[in-house]
Amino acid sequence: MHLLRFDLRGAKRPITVYLDSGWPHDNYEFRRNLRNTLARHGRRQGHDLHYFAFPQAVHDERHWALRAHLPLQVFFGERAGADPGAAGAH
């Protein structure tokens, strides 16, 4: 059982949401429905909503490891590579 709470009333909070699952199992339907609800409330795929489903992936460490790079890229990718010429380029 997942216990996620999103307050969809009022102004949209400035957060980024990452969701993924295996497909067709691994809570695929739950996450797809959550993605659809968030999109109806103004979240945009590739902007402040990142949703991925992986065919034949299951809920275990091996499959998580295969996709662990994705949330890291979503949350830290741009900052890690932001303006490489800015530091010490004088």
C-alpha positions in Angstrom: 0.0 0.0 0.0 1.4 3.4 -1.0 0.7 6.4 1.1 1.2 9.5 -1.0 -0.4 12.8 -0.2 -0.7 15.5 -2.7 -2.8 18.5 -1.9 -4.2 19.5 -5.2 -6.3 22.4 -3.9 -5.0 25.9 -4.2 -1.9 27.1 -6.0 0.4 24.5 -7.6 3.6 24.1 -5.5 6.9 24.6 -7.2 8.1 21.0 -7.0 9.2 18.4 -9.4 7.6 15.0 -9.3 9.3 11.8 -10.5 7.3 8.6 -10.9 8.3 5.2 -12.4 7.2 1.6 -12.4 7.6 -1.7 -14.1 4.9 -2.6 -16.6 2.4 -4.4 -16.6 2.8 -4.9 -12.8 4.8 -3.1 -10.1 2.0 -0.7 -9.3 1.8 0.5 -13.0 -1.9 1.3 -12.9 -1.6 3.3 -9.6 1.4 5.4 -10.9 -0.3 6.0 -14.3 -3.4 7.2 -12.6 -1.4 9.5 -10.3 0.5 10.9 -13.3 -2.9 11.5 -15.1 -4.3 13.3 -12.0 -1.2 15.4 -11.6 -1.3 16.4 -15.3 -5.0 17.4 -15.0 -3.9 19.7 -12.2 -1.3 21.5 -14.2 1.9 19.3 -14.1 3.7 18.9 -17.4 5.6 15.9 -18.5 9.2 16.7 -18.9 8.9 19.9 -17.0 7.7 19.4 -13.4 6.4 15.8 -13.9 8.6 12.9 -15.0 6.9 9.6 -15.5 8.4 6.4 -16.9 7.1 2.8 -17.2 9.5 0.0 -18.0 8.2 -3.1 -19.9 8.8 -6.4 -17.9 10.5 -4.6 -15.0 9.5 -5.8 -11.6 9.7 -4.5 -8.0 13.2 -5.5 -7.1 16.7 -4.2 -6.6 18.1 -5.4 -9.9 15.4 -3.5 -11.9 15.7 -0.4 -9.7 19.5 -0.4 -10.4 18.9 -0.4 -14.1 16.9 2.9 -13.9 18.5 4.6 -10.9 20.2 7.1 -13.1 16.9 8.6 -14.3 15.8 10.4 -11.1 19.4 11.5 -10.6 19.4 13.1 -14.0 16.0 14.6 -13.5 16.9 16.2 -10.1 20.6 16.9 -10.5 21.5 16.7 -14.2 21.1 20.3 -15.3 22.8 21.6 -12.1 25.8 19.3 -12.5 26.4 20.5 -16.0 25.3 24.1 -15.7 27.5 26.6 -17.5 30.8 24.7 -17.5 32.7 27.8 -18.6 31.5 30.0 -15.7 34.0 28.8 -13.1 37.6 29.9 -13.8 37.0 31.0 -17.4 38.4 34.5 -17.0 
